[in-house]
Amino acid sequence: MSMPTAPARRDRGPLPAWGAGTESVGDASTGREPTVPRLVVVSNRVPDAEGSRQAGGLAVAVEAALRRYDGIWFGWSGKVAEDAAEAAPREIKRRSRTVITLDLSPGDFQEYYNGFANRVLWPILHYRVDLAGFTAVELGGYLRVNALFADALTRFIRPNDMVWVHDYHLLALARELRARGHTNPIGFFLHVPFPPPDIVLALPQDAETLGALSHYDQAGYRPSTTPTISRATSSTMLENLRQFFAAAAI
């Protein structure tokens, strides 16, 4: 499978340069769109509600990015709850950013996280095809949770926001957001090297997952020469984000 091509950028007006400022202009309650876009980061997990520090490359990169732009960090709370389907996302205000989390039901957790993400995508993307165990039920759960993320995130996205999605848990998120009418610039970063074609072909129904990257405006991944340590990985992610901002401003 070849790398996806990005859809043409729709005219949303000029965007500021990377690091150009953090001020928000306008008031969402009045319907006026802010002139400075926010950065909306989406990942499988987000920091806990108490804001404890995380040492991983994702946390380092996102914290650095959100120091430059007002924004949102959206994702799973890490909690599994029977009433997750009825519960509204939780918002936690922290200085210039808002952390928004949602819980997963036991079925979603099992099929999406323990199932397709960890039993299929993780082994295949780490060249351990022999460890992958595919079921259609778990693929369905994976796609269902990507749609759940899109449904929950839709109410928070403003027309001028930049959306930055992370890792193999959310390969199909841009497709779901596009289906809900969002024309925002959406970028993606894969935290492992992109697999060669023979590995991709081992992924069942790859058009539903890796093929869905075609709905992103830009997709980046960690080079195979980058060490798997926080500083090197976060540096690669920030460079990907700078390129994303530059491309979206064209």
C-alpha positions as CSV (number, residue, x, y, z in Angstrom):
1,M,0.0,0.0,0.0
2,S,1.4,3.4,-0.9
3,M,1.4,6.3,1.5
4,P,-1.8,8.3,1.4
5,T,-2.0,11.6,-0.3
6,A,-3.5,14.6,1.6
7,P,-6.8,16.1,0.5
8,A,-6.7,19.6,-0.9
9,R,-6.8,22.3,1.7
10,R,-10.0,24.2,1.8
11,D,-9.8,28.0,2.1
12,R,-10.0,28.9,5.8
13,G,-8.0,32.1,5.6
14,P,-4.4,32.7,6.6
15,L,-3.0,30.9,9.7
16,P,-0.3,32.3,12.0
17,A,3.2,30.9,11.9
18,W,4.3,28.3,14.4
19,G,4.8,29.9,17.8
20,A,3.3,33.2,16.6
21,G,1.3,33.7,19.7
22,T,-1.1,32.2,22.2
23,E,-3.8,34.8,22.5
24,S,-7.4,33.8,21.6
25,V,-9.5,36.5,20.0
26,G,-13.3,36.2,19.9
27,D,-15.9,34.6,22.0
28,A,-17.3,31.1,21.2
29,S,-20.5,32.0,23.1
30,T,-21.3,34.9,20.7
31,G,-20.6,32.7,17.6
32,R,-17.6,34.8,16.6
33,E,-14.7,32.7,15.4
34,P,-11.3,33.3,17.1
35,T,-8.7,34.8,14.7
36,V,-6.0,32.7,16.3
37,P,-6.6,28.9,16.0
38,R,-6.2,26.5,18.8
39,L,-4.3,23.3,18.7
40,V,-6.5,20.3,19.4
41,V,-4.4,17.3,20.4
42,V,-6.0,13.9,20.4
43,S,-4.4,10.7,21.8
44,N,-5.5,7.4,23.2
45,R,-4.6,8.5,26.7
46,V,-4.2,11.9,28.3
47,P,-2.7,13.1,31.7
48,D,-4.8,12.2,34.7
49,A,-7.2,14.7,36.2
50,E,-4.6,15.6,39.0
51,G,-2.2,16.6,36.3
52,S,0.7,14.3,37.3
53,R,3.7,14.6,35.2
54,Q,4.4,12.1,32.4
55,A,7.9,11.4,31.1
56,G,6.9,9.9,27.7
57,G,7.8,11.5,24.4
58,L,4.1,12.2,23.7
59,A,3.6,14.2,26.9
60,V,6.9,16.1,26.4
61,A,6.0,17.1,22.8
62,V,2.4,18.0,23.6
63,E,3.3,20.1,26.7
64,A,5.9,22.0,24.6
65,A,3.3,22.6,21.8
66,L,0.6,23.7,24.1
67,R,3.0,26.3,25.7
68,R,3.0,28.0,22.3
69,Y,-0.7,27.7,21.5
70,D,-4.0,27.7,23.4
71,G,-5.6,24.4,23.0
72,I,-7.2,21.1,24.0
73,W,-5.8,17.7,24.8
74,F,-8.6,15.1,24.3
75,G,-8.6,11.4,24.9
76,W,-9.5,8.4,27.0
77,S,-9.4,8.9,30.8
78,G,-8.0,5.5,31.4
79,K,-11.2,4.5,33.2
80,V,-13.6,1.7,32.3
81,A,-17.2,2.3,33.4
82,E,-20.4,0.5,32.7
83,D,-22.2,3.8,32.1
84,A,-19.6,5.2,29.8
85,A,-22.0,5.5,26.9
86,E,-24.3,7.9,28.9
87,A,-21.6,9.9,30.5
88,A,-20.5,13.3,29.1
89,P,-16.8,14.1,28.5
90,R,-15.1,15.8,31.5
91,E,-13.4,19.1,31.0
92,I,-10.4,20.2,33.2
93,K,-9.1,23.7,32.7
94,R,-5.3,24.1,33.0
95,R,-3.9,27.5,32.3
96,S,-3.9,27.9,28.5
97,R,-5.2,24.5,27.7
98,T,-8.3,22.3,28.5
99,V,-7.9,18.6,29.1
100,I,-11.1,16.7,28.0
101,T,-11.5,13.0,28.8
102,L,-14.1,10.3,28.3
103,D,-14.4,6.8,29.8
104,L,-14.7,3.6,27.8
105,S,-17.3,0.8,28.4
106,P,-15.9,-2.7,29.2
107,G,-16.8,-3.9,25.7
108,D,-15.1,-0.9,24.0
109,F,-12.0,-1.4,26.2
110,Q,-11.8,-5.0,25.4
111,E,-12.4,-4.8,21.7
112,Y,-10.7,-1.5,20.9
113,Y,-7.8,-1.3,23.3
114,N,-6.9,-4.9,24.5
115,G,-8.2,-6.3,21.2
116,F,-7.5,-4.7,17.8
117,A,-5.0,-2.0,19.0
118,N,-2.9,-4.3,21.2
119,R,-3.4,-7.7,19.6
120,V,-3.3,-6.7,15.9
121,L,-1.8,-3.3,15.3
122,W,0.9,-3.3,17.9
123,P,2.5,-6.6,16.9
124,I,2.2,-5.9,13.1
125,L,3.7,-2.3,13.5
126,H,6.5,-3.8,15.5
127,Y,7.2,-6.5,12.9
128,R,5.8,-9.3,15.0
129,V,3.2,-10.6,12.6
130,D,3.4,-14.0,14.3
131,L,1.9,-12.5,17.5
132,A,-1.1,-10.9,15.8
133,G,-4.6,-12.3,16.3
134,F,-7.3,-10.8,14.2
135,T,-11.1,-11.0,14.7
136,A,-13.8,-9.0,12.9
137,V,-15.4,-8.3,16.3
138,E,-12.3,-6.5,17.5
139,L,-11.9,-4.5,14.3
140,G,-15.5,-3.5,14.7
141,G,-14.8,-2.3,18.2
142,Y,-11.7,-0.4,17.1
143,L,-13.7,1.5,14.4
144,R,-16.6,2.0,16.9
145,V,-14.3,3.8,19.4
146,N,-12.8,5.9,16.7
147,A,-16.3,7.0,15.8
148,L,-17.0,7.5,19.6
149,F,-14.0,9.8,19.8
150,A,-15.2,11.8,16.8
151,D,-18.7,12.2,18.2
152,A,-17.4,13.4,21.6
153,L,-14.8,15.7,20.0
154,T,-17.2,17.3,17.5
155,R,-18.8,19.6,20.0
156,F,-15.5,21.1,21.0
157,I,-13.9,21.8,17.6
158,R,-14.0,25.3,16.2
159,P,-13.8,25.9,12.5
160,N,-10.3,27.5,12.8
161,D,-8.7,24.8,15.0
162,M,-5.8,22.6,14.0
163,V,-6.2,19.0,15.0
164,W,-3.2,16.8,15.8
165,V,-3.9,13.1,16.2
166,H,-1.5,10.5,17.7
167,D,-0.7,6.9,17.1
168,Y,-2.2,3.7,15.9
169,H,-5.1,3.7,18.2
170,L,-6.8,6.5,16.2
171,L,-5.9,5.7,12.5
172,A,-9.5,6.2,11.5
173,L,-10.3,9.3,13.4
174,A,-9.8,11.8,10.6
175,R,-12.2,9.8,8.4
176,E,-14.8,10.0,11.1
177,L,-14.3,13.7,11.7
178,R,-14.6,14.4,7.9
179,A,-17.8,12.4,7.9
180,R,-19.2,14.8,10.5
181,G,-18.4,17.8,8.3
182,H,-15.1,19.0,9.8
183,T,-12.8,20.6,7.2
184,N,-10.1,21.6,9.7
185,P,-6.5,20.8,9.0
186,I,-5.9,17.4,10.6
187,G,-2.4,15.9,11.1
188,F,-1.4,12.5,12.3
189,F,1.8,11.2,14.0
190,L,2.6,7.5,14.2
191,H,5.0,6.8,17.1
192,V,6.7,3.9,15.4
193,P,8.5,3.7,12.0
194,F,6.0,3.2,9.1
195,P,6.1,-0.5,8.1
196,P,7.2,-1.7,4.7
197,P,4.6,-3.0,2.2
198,D,5.1,-6.7,3.1
199,I,4.2,-5.9,6.7
200,V,1.2,-3.7,5.7
201,L,-0.1,-6.5,3.6
202,A,-0.2,-8.7,6.7
203,L,-2.8,-6.4,8.3
204,P,-6.3,-7.7,7.6
205,Q,-8.6,-5.1,6.0
206,D,-5.8,-2.5,5.9
207,A,-8.0,-0.1,4.0
208,E,-10.1,0.4,7.1
209,T,-7.1,1.3,9.2
210,L,-3.8,2.4,7.6
211,G,-5.8,3.2,4.4
212,A,-7.8,5.7,6.5
213,L,-4.7,7.9,6.7
214,S,-5.7,9.4,3.4
215,H,-8.2,11.5,5.3
216,Y,-5.4,13.4,7.1
217,D,-3.8,16.5,5.6
218,Q,-0.4,15.3,6.8
219,A,0.9,12.1,8.3
220,G,4.3,11.8,10.0
221,Y,6.1,8.9,11.7
222,R,9.1,8.2,13.8
223,P,12.1,7.5,11.6
224,S,13.7,4.0,12.1
225,T,17.0,5.7,13.1
226,T,15.4,7.7,15.9
227,P,16.1,6.2,19.3
228,T,13.0,5.2,21.3
229,I,13.7,7.7,24.1
230,S,11.5,10.7,25.1
231,R,13.7,13.6,24.0
232,A,14.5,12.2,20.5
233,T,10.9,11.1,19.9
234,S,9.4,14.4,21.1
235,S,11.8,16.3,18.9
236,T,10.6,14.4,15.9
237,M,7.0,15.0,16.8
238,L,7.5,18.7,17.2
239,E,9.2,18.9,13.8
240,N,6.2,17.1,12.3
241,L,3.9,19.7,14.0
242,R,5.9,22.6,12.6
243,Q,5.7,21.1,9.1
244,F,1.9,20.6,9.6
245,F,1.4,24.2,10.6
246,A,3.5,25.4,7.6
247,A,1.6,23.1,5.1
248,A,-1.8,24.2,6.5
249,A,-1.0,27.9,6.0
250,I,-0.3,27.5,2.3
